[in-house]
Amino acid sequence: MLLALGRLLSAMGKKVLLVDSTVGQAVQGYLPPVFTGSAVQEFEDMDVAYGYITAAQLDHALEQAGTLGAYDVLLLDTDHTQMVTGRNLPDFDKRVWCWDGKRLSLQKNEELLLRLCLHEAEAPLSFYDWLSPALPGSLPAWRAETRLRHVEWLEPSFHFPLDERDAIADVHNQHQHRIDLRRVSGAFRQVLLTMLQQLGDCDAKTARRAWATAQKRWRAW
């Protein structure tokens, strides 16, 4: 989903850097193989970086590549405290709480934000919540259960319904080293376009145009 979002932002004419600074580094499953433990490489009209634990390591790699400070959009996925500190978390324009609906996932997210000292912030920080997969039925009022009372939750929520078509498209894209948006479900498309509008600060018409451009770009190959 993050790669698809980056693809759409690129279709809007933005120069995008997507950084996977998670422990699992799942983004490598989509990229053509490279023989290094960390890399910055071009993929689907954006730059994708992985294997960097700290911001200083990433900046050094971008400086060597000559692209430091050249991006319009930074998409950062991280699940530890080395890449982002509590001091600079408020500097991000948009923040998204990602989870899978499981209680342990909720607990780990809470622990991470506490380690980032979010509870010491002068004012509540705003977050969207991104739930995938969103299973049928209602979830408990998990927001009220969180210990992070200083989080301000934004609307809309990004809930991606569980659909086997999206799972098939995901596996296909990994093996083809492409982001093919033609195979996804209508629900996935709608939620992703809503996410693009909110995080990319664009209207519905611009979002739909970006989707059409991304599909045409894929067919050109």
N, C-alpha and C positions, 0 to 999 in steps of 0.2 A: 504493500500500500504506500509506503514512503517513497519507493522508487517510482511508482505510478504518479504520485503527487509531484515529485521532482520533474518527471517527464512532462507533465502538464504545465508546470511553471516555465519550463524551457520553451514549450510551444507558445507561451505568451511573450517570448522574447527576453526572458530573464536569464542571466548567467548564474547557474545554480551549482553549489557545492553541497553534496550530501555526505555526511560523516557518520559512519557506523563505529561508535566508540563503546560498544557493548562487549560484555565478556564473550558471548557466543559468536559475534561478528557474522551474523547470518547473511549479510549482503554478499559475501563471497560466493554463496550458492548460485547467484544470478550472473556474476561477472565471468567473462572469459578468464581462464586460469593464468596466473602470473607466478613467477618463481621468486617470491619474496614474502616476508612475514608482514610487511606493511607496504602500502602503495597508495598513490593518487593516480587514477586512470579515468579516461574519458569513456562514458557509457551512456548511450541514448541521449546525446546532446547535452549531458551534464558531466561534471566531474564528481567522482565517487572516491572517498578516502576511507581506509580501514586500517586497523592495526596500531593506531596512535592512542596512547593512554592519556597524555596531557596536552593542553593547548599549545605549550611550547614546542613539543615534538611535531605537532601538526603545522604550526607556523614555520618551523624550520624546513619541513618538506615542501610547503607551498612557496617559500622563498627560493628554494633551489629550483623549483619548477617555473619560477617567474610569474606566479599567479596570486601571490599574497596581496590581499586587498582588491582583487579584481572581480569579486562576485557580488551580485545583487541580492542573492538569497543564500543563507546557510540553513540547511536542514540537519539538525544534530539529534542522533539517537544515542542515548547513554544510559547505563544502569549502575554507575558508580560515581564517586565524588572527585576523581582526579581530573576529569576534563572540565567540569563545571564546579565552581565553589559557590557557597551561599552568598558571597559578596557580589558576584557578577550575575547570579540568576535573575535579578530584576532587570538586567540590561537587555534580556531577550525580549523581542517585540511580542511574540506569542509563545505560550507554554501549554503543553498537552500532556495530560496524565493518561498513560497507556496501560491497559490491563485486559485480562481475559475472563473476568467475571469470577475467578476463583478466589477463595478467602486468602490463601497464601500469597497470591499475587498482590492483593490489596495490602496485606501486612508488609510485604517487602517494599512496596512503594512508599508506605508510611515511614518505614524505617529509613529509607534512602533520603527522603525529604527532611527528616529529623536530623540525620547526619549532616545535611546541607545547612543546618541551623535555620530552617525556614521559620521556626517558632520565634526567632529573635528579630524577624523583620519588623520595621516600624509600622508597616501597613500590610493588610492581607494581599497576597499575590494572586492574580487571576489565572485560572486554568480552564481549558476545555477538557472534557473526558472523552477518551477514545476506547471503545469497548469492541473487541473482536476475539472470538465470534460472539455476537449477541444472540443467545439462545431464545427460543420461544418462551413466553411466560414472563412474569414480572420478577425482578430481582429485589432482594431486601433493600431497605433504605440505607444503602452502604455509606452514602455521604454523611448521614447523621451519625454513623458509627465511628467515623474516622476520628483520630485524635488530633487531626490537623484543623482545628477550628478557624485558623487564620487563613485558610484558602478560600478565595472567592470563586465560585463555580460559574462559568459562562455558558450561555446557550447559543446555538444548539449543541446537543451532545452528538458525537459521531459514533453511531452504533451500526456496525456492519453485520447484517444477519448471516447466520451460517447457511451456506448454499454450496452443494457439491460442485456446481459449475465454476464457482470461484476457486475452489480447491484444485480442480482440474487445470484451470487457466494458470494458477500459480506454479504447479509442477511443470506444465508445458513451458512457461517462460524461463524457468530455471534451466531446463535442458537446452532450450533454444538460445539462451543468452540474449533474450529480447524482452521488452515490455509490450506485449500485444494486448491492447485493451478491447479487442473485438469479441473476446471469448467470455468476458465477465457478465454477471447477471445485471439486470436492470436496477436492482436494489443497490448493488455495489456501486454502479455508475452514479446513481443519484446521491448517495452519501459522499462519495469522493468529490463530486462536483460541489456539494455543499461545503465540504472541507476546503476545497480550493478557493471558494468565495471568501470564507472566513479568514483563512491563513494567508491568502494571496491578495486580500483586499481588492477584489474585483466583483463585478456584477454577474448575474446569471448568464447574460448573453456572451460576455467575454469568456466565461468558463466553458460554455458549450462550444464556442469557436476554438478554444484550446484543445478540447477533446477531439473535434473534427480534424484539426491540424495534426495531432499526435497519431491518429489512425492513418491519415494519408501518408505521413512520414514513414510509418511501418510498412505500408504496402509498396513504397518506393524501393525497398530492398528486394 
